[in-house]
Amino acid sequence: MLKIALLAVVNAIAVWAGTVLAADEKWVALGVLVAATLAIDLVYLWPRRAIPLKFLVPGTVFLLAFQIAPIVYNVNVGFTNWSTGHILTKSEAIAGIQENSLSQTADSRSFVMAPARDRDGELVLLLVDETDGKPYLGTRRGLQPLDEGVLRLGEFGTIEAARGYEVVRGAGLVQLDRELTAFTVPTEGGAIRPEGTEVALELAPTVRYSRLTDTFTRIEDGVVFRDNGRGSFVAADGTELEPGWRTNIGLANFESVLRDPLIREPFLRVFAWTFVFAFSIVLISFALGLFLAIVLNKPTLRFRRVYQVVLIVPYALPAFLAVLVWRGLLNDDFGVINGLLPWNVPWLFDPWWAKVSVIAVSVWLTVPYFLLVSLGALQSIPSELVEAARVDGGGGWAIFRRVTLPLLLIVVAPLMIASFALNFNNFVNIYLLTSGGPPAEDQSVAGATDILITYTYKLAFEAGKGNDFGLAAAVSIFIFLIVASISAIAFKRTGSLENIR
């Protein structure tokens, strides 16, 4: 019964998703959804013969949903111009340009206006031409005249009531603000748009669209705006109409990263710092963690358990809370650390000191991890090997270099690679401590302490006109290739350590 109930829930979700996909005419996705749903039903309703599949299906579904689908989606975004000003479809962009081109002319009429609801509850505009006093009804379909006596005007010419319509007043106008702002009444030569809650103006377009040639023409001087193939209508002099639309632009984002100096130079600078940042944290944290592990590995050390607990505390704290605490401690004016020092250090506002700060805080958070790993690895090394080395006349340093460290690296090296990859994309430590700042000398969106992942975040949400998701997705693909290449090379080199066994 539990199985049938869960399958019923899955099928109900599939039916809902199918109706949404069918409404959007996503026929390929609908076909995949139907096939996947039928396959899941068959697997769980087929007795005994599909037992292995019953365990594989959930893992496969989660793998596709949370790994494969986001990767495919991100790669797809990297080949588009999805950014501020290029979010709509082309048809929506054309409608937006036509609406944005409306402006008041010398011959434009003005109207006394009152928002109202008709018998169906639809928003309409009750209008009175200020020139000749004729009453009109404005709807989303157009402008039509009203009979005399339908409107009742107040002492100062305002519309007080209308027969067959409910005039919106008071608090209703506040709730209507957003809908009223987007409301336009199409006319033969343009449109009528509300200006506040009591006045409406007749506006005329400044550009005209031709479906035949797929171009806009500026009425004033005849300048033609053509589709540039990158989601915008552009004139010969480079003038661009807004908004644009989202479209596939091929490898343009990747070419920008490689060729555009405004993107390439900050990218290379950030990449170099990211490598230094991740490598320094792993190297320093491993060295300190191993040193502390060797000290704590001595059974004769008094209060050893107390030391272990104290040293592991940073590992038990949530990283984002610890980083925020450190941000307060390192504050130039009110920080505790500067209060203890005889001089004032700009920990977070000088480019070099900010880099020292993010490395130091990250090392503080990472050392307990390598302490635990190294302590466990040291205790797994057979004591007979160390004793044999001593019998052969080896000193402490020689035993550590020739016996302890090689055996230790068999266990720790893969974890160091994983830690390098983690710190290569350590968004939390950078963004919460320095927000990528202070600003760099090249005045780019990338700050002095930005690593690739925070640089990508800024490209996505803080670059250019605002958001540039396409470029950020392309940079994230570069990050994946860089991390994958470094990890592959490191794993191949550290694989030789297995021969020590």
VOKOLMI-208957 format. One record per residue (C-alpha): x, y, z. Coordinates in steps of 0.02 Angstrom, whole numbers, padded with zeros to 5 digits, always signed. Each point is the difference from the previous one (the first is absolute). Layout:
% VOKOLMI-208957
XYZ ...
//
This chain:
% VOKOLMI-208957
+00000+00000+00000 +00144+00118+00039 +00077-00038-00170 -00165+00034-00089 -00022+00163+00096 +00174+00061-00046 -00024-00048-00182 -00165+00094+00001 +00090+00156+00062 +00134-00019-00135 -00131-00021-00136 -00100+00149+00065 +00155+00110-00009 +00035-00068-00175 -00177+00043-00057 +00017+00177+00067 +00171+00020-00083 -00069-00072-00161 -00140+00129-00008 +00126+00140+00026 +00116-00067-00136 -00146-00024-00120 -00059+00178+00032 +00175+00063-00043 +00008-00119-00151 +00157-00086+00068 -00037-00162-00092 +00172-00080+00015 +00004+00029+00188 -00179-00065+00012 +00050-00159-00091 +00148-00027+00117 -00113+00029+00151 -00130-00127-00060 +00132-00131-00040 +00088+00024+00168 -00163-00009+00098 -00055-00160-00088 +00173-00076+00028 -00007+00039+00187 -00175-00075+00013 +00056-00156-00092 +00154-00023+00109 -00094+00011+00165 -00153-00098-00056 +00099-00141-00080 +00019-00130+00138 +00172-00066+00044 +00082+00007-00172 +00042+00185+00014 +00069-00001+00177 +00171+00074-00049 -00086+00139-00097 -00107+00044+00150 +00159+00052+00091 +00081+00082-00151 -00147+00109-00053 -00001+00121+00150 +00187+00030-00011 -00011+00025-00189 -00144+00123+00017 +00092+00103+00131 +00160-00006-00104 -00091+00066-00151 -00098+00131+00098 +00139+00070+00109 +00158-00031-00103 -00028-00030-00186 -00146+00121-00026 +00088+00149+00085 +00160-00034-00097 -00092-00011-00167 -00100+00156+00042 +00156+00097+00050 +00091-00051-00160 -00151+00052-00102 -00005+00172+00085 +00185+00022-00040 -00042+00003-00186 -00133+00136+00018 -00002+00187+00029 -00112-00016+00154 +00030+00161+00095 -00085+00161+00054 -00090+00066-00152 +00001-00172-00083 -00123-00101+00103 -00159+00001-00105 -00045-00097-00156 +00013+00093-00166 -00188+00028-00015 -00004+00069+00178 +00149+00112-00038 -00085+00070-00155 -00155+00039+00103 +00111+00079+00134 +00090+00111-00127 -00166+00057-00071 -00064+00043+00173 +00162+00087+00052 -00001+00105-00159 -00163+00085+00046 +00026+00183+00042 -00099+00161+00010 -00007+00112-00153 -00061+00177-00030 -00166-00067-00066 -00027-00125+00143 -00168+00009+00088 -00017-00001+00189 -00145-00074+00096 -00078+00011+00171 +00004-00180+00059 -00078-00113+00131 +00043-00186+00017 -00155-00110+00012 -00063-00179-00006 -00130-00059-00125 -00135-00129+00036 +00127-00142-00027 +00124+00076+00122 +00122+00050-00139 +00101+00159+00018 -00054+00142-00117 +00038+00185-00014 -00137+00130+00002 +00065+00148-00102 -00054+00176-00041 +00092+00093-00138 +00062+00165+00075 -00012+00085-00170 -00181-00031-00049 -00071-00083+00158 -00053-00160-00089 -00010-00157+00110 +00088-00162-00047 +00024-00176+00066 +00177-00069-00009 +00029-00189+00003 +00145-00111-00047 -00086-00025-00168 -00016+00184-00045 -00088+00167+00024 -00188+00020-00023 -00115+00151+00026 -00129+00003+00140 -00174+00073-00007 -00034+00165+00083 -00058-00021+00179 +00094-00162+00034 +00132+00094+00099 -00037+00114+00147 +00132+00134+00023 +00043+00088+00161 +00019+00184+00037 +00180+00009-00063 -00028-00108-00154 +00051-00165+00081 -00097-00158-00038 -00107-00042+00151 -00104-00147-00064 -00052-00094-00157 -00157-00096-00043 +00042-00186-00014 +00177+00019+00070 +00075+00003+00175 +00128+00141+00020 +00152-00055+00101 +00039+00116+00146 +00103+00013+00160 +00097-00153+00053 -00052-00088-00161 +00110+00120-00100 +00153-00050+00103 -00032-00185-00035 -00028+00043-00183 +00164+00094-00022 +00101-00137-00087 -00143-00054-00115 -00039+00180-00045 +00182+00039-00041 +00004-00141-00128 -00172+00042-00074 -00007+00075-00176 -00145+00035-00116 +00047-00029-00182 -00052+00135-00123 +00014+00021-00186 +00163+00096+00008 +00072-00055+00167 -00069-00030+00174 -00074+00086+00152 +00095-00028+00162 -00046+00052+00179 +00110+00133+00078 -00043-00019+00184 -00179-00037+00052 -00093+00150-00072 +00083+00042-00166 +00035-00099-00159 +00100+00053-00153 -00009-00054-00181 +00173-00057-00054 +00068-00028-00175 +00135-00128-00050 +00172+00062-00051 +00043-00161-00094 -00103-00113-00114 +00023-00188-00018 -00013-00093-00166 -00038-00186+00008 +00046-00019-00183 +00181+00058+00021 +00014-00034+00188 +00066+00175+00030 -00043+00156+00101 +00001+00170-00084 +00017+00162+00098 -00142+00112-00057 +00094+00162+00028 +00147-00030-00119 -00029-00170-00081 +00146-00088+00085 -00021-00190-00014 +00036-00119+00144 +00038-00180-00054 +00018-00164+00093 +00187-00018+00034 -00011-00187+00035 +00046+00027+00183 -00170+00041+00070 -00016+00186-00041 -00064+00120-00132 +00148+00112-00043 +00022+00147-00119 +00149+00024-00114 +00078+00123+00123 -00010-00128+00143 -00155+00072+00085 -00095-00142+00083 -00184-00012+00041 -00048-00071+00169 -00051-00125+00056 +00086-00140-00093 -00039-00185+00005 +00084-00160+00053 +00079-00098-00142 +00141-00121-00039 +00162+00092-00040 +00115-00151-00020 +00175+00019+00070 -00009+00189+00023 +00007-00009+00191 +00151-00116-00004 +00086+00113-00128 -00031+00148+00115 +00089-00088+00143 +00148-00039-00113 +00010+00157-00108 -00087+00147+00082 +00133+00091+00105 -00133+00066+00120 -00046-00180+00044 +00159-00098-00039 +00120+00102+00106 -00107-00004+00159 -00033-00185-00032 +00185-00042-00011 +00040+00106+00154 -00140-00084+00098 +00053-00172-00061 +00179+00026+00060 -00060+00060+00170 -00124-00144+00013 +00139-00126-00028 +00111+00086+00130 -00146+00010+00122 -00049-00184-00014 +00179-00066-00004 +00054+00106+00149 -00146-00057+00106 +00028-00184-00037 +00189+00009+00025 -00002+00104+00161 -00149-00093+00074 +00077-00169-00036 +00168+00052+00073 -00078+00069+00160 -00124-00144+00014 +00138-00129-00020 +00111+00089+00126 -00139+00003+00129 -00044-00181-00039 +00179-00055+00032 -00001+00094+00165 -00168-00071+00055 +00047-00176-00056 +00113-00021+00150 -00091-00103+00135 +00105+00078+00137 -00062+00177-00037 -00100+00066+00148 -00174+00070-00033 +00008-00069-00177 -00189-00020-00012 -00027+00179+00055 +00118+00064-00134 -00088-00104-00132 -00170+00069+00047 +00062+00181+00000 +00086-00019-00169 -00152-00080-00081 -00121+00137+00054 +00019+00103-00162 -00051-00154-00099 -00161-00014+00101 -00054+00180-00035 -00105+00042-00154 +00121+00080-00123 -00111+00147-00045 -00023+00048+00184 +00185-00015+00037 +00044+00108-00151 -00123+00135+00053 +00076-00001+00175 +00174+00019-00075 -00064+00144-00106 -00045+00091+00160 +00164-00046+00085 +00101+00067-00148 -00097+00163-00015 +00121+00146-00020 -00083+00117+00124 -00091-00111+00125 +00082-00171-00019 +00071-00088+00152 +00160-00050-00091 +00049+00178-00043 -00044+00048+00178 +00131-00123+00063 +00136+00057-00121 +00107+00156+00024 -00037+00054-00179 -00154+00003-00112 +00002-00131-00139 -00122+00019-00146 -00045-00185+00000 -00149+00015-00117 +00032+00163-00094 +00176-00019-00067 +00018-00122-00148 +00151-00094+00072 -00060-00005+00180 -00172-00056-00059 +00081-00148-00089 +00096-00043+00158 -00163+00010+00097 -00100-00118-00111 +00142-00126-00002 +00022+00009+00189 -00185-00020+00037 -00015-00143-00125 +00152-00087+00077 -00077+00020+00173 -00156-00089-00063 +00095-00136-00095 +00138-00051+00123 -00118-00105+00110 -00049-00104-00152 +00180-00042-00042 +00036-00028+00185 -00132-00136+00009 +00052-00076-00166 +00185+00001+00042 -00029-00066+00176 -00099-00147-00067 +00128-00034-00136 +00145+00005+00124 -00086-00125+00114 -00026-00117-00147 +00186-00010-00042 +00071-00164+00071 +00116+00037+00146 +00113-00143-00059 +00054+00104-00150 +00052+00146+00109 +00093-00115+00121 +00089-00085-00145 +00055+00170-00066 +00069+00045+00172 +00095-00164+00008 +00076+00039-00169 +00069+00161+00074 -00127+00123-00066 -00022+00164+00092 -00165+00086+00034 +00003+00108-00158 +00058-00143-00111 -00137-00115+00065 -00132+00133-00028 +00060+00041-00176 +00030-00179-00061 -00131-00100+00096 -00135+00102+00085 -00035+00133-00133 -00009-00117-00151 -00119-00118+00090 -00099+00149+00063 -00020+00072-00175 -00081-00160-00063 -00151+00044+00107 +00011+00189+00005 +00047+00044-00181 -00174-00034-00074 -00077+00101+00142 +00121+00143-00036 -00057+00000-00182 -00181+00005+00057 +00040+00142+00120 +00087+00094-00141 -00156-00017-00109 -00110+00056+00145 +00105+00155+00035 +00012+00037-00186 -00187+00033+00010 -00008+00062+00180 -00135+00130-00026 -00050+00019+00184 +00170+00046+00070 +00034+00133-00130 -00171+00079-00021 -00045+00009+00184 +00170+00061+00057 +00048+00129-00132 -00138-00011-00133 +00143-00019-00122 +00068+00174+00043 +00083+00116+00015 -00017+00064-00180 +00141-00047-00116 +00109+00126-00091 -00075-00043-00171 -00173+00058+00062 -00081-00160-00065 -00144-00091+00084 +00130-00120+00073 +00070+00060+00167 +00172-00032+00073 -00053-00157+00095 -00129-00068-00122 +00027-00180-00050 -00077-00074-00157 -00163-00051+00082 -00032+00172+00077 +00054+00081-00163 -00129-00108-00089 -00132+00053+00127 +00039+00183-00031 -00008-00026-00188 -00170-00081+00021 -00076+00132+00114 +00107+00157+00005 +00082+00023-00171 -00038+00116-00146 -00182+00052-00005 -00040-00116+00145 -00010-00188-00024 +00101-00098-00128 -00046-00182+00026 +00067-00058-00169 +00176+00065+00030 -00001-00065+00179 -00053-00173-00060 +00143+00001-00126 +00125+00046+00138 -00070-00139+00110 +00036-00124-00141 +00179+00063-00004 +00010-00025+00189 -00062-00179-00018 +00130-00038-00135 +00140+00079+00104 -00044-00093+00160 -00028-00163-00093 +00168+00015-00089 +00097+00043+00158 -00085-00141+00097 +00031-00127-00139 +00184+00045-00009 +00016-00004+00190 -00087-00168+00015 +00111-00072-00136 +00158+00061+00087 -00054-00054+00173 -00049-00171-00070 +00186-00039-00002 -00006+00003+00190 -00094-00165-00003 +00163-00085-00051 +00064+00035+00176 -00110-00141+00064 
//
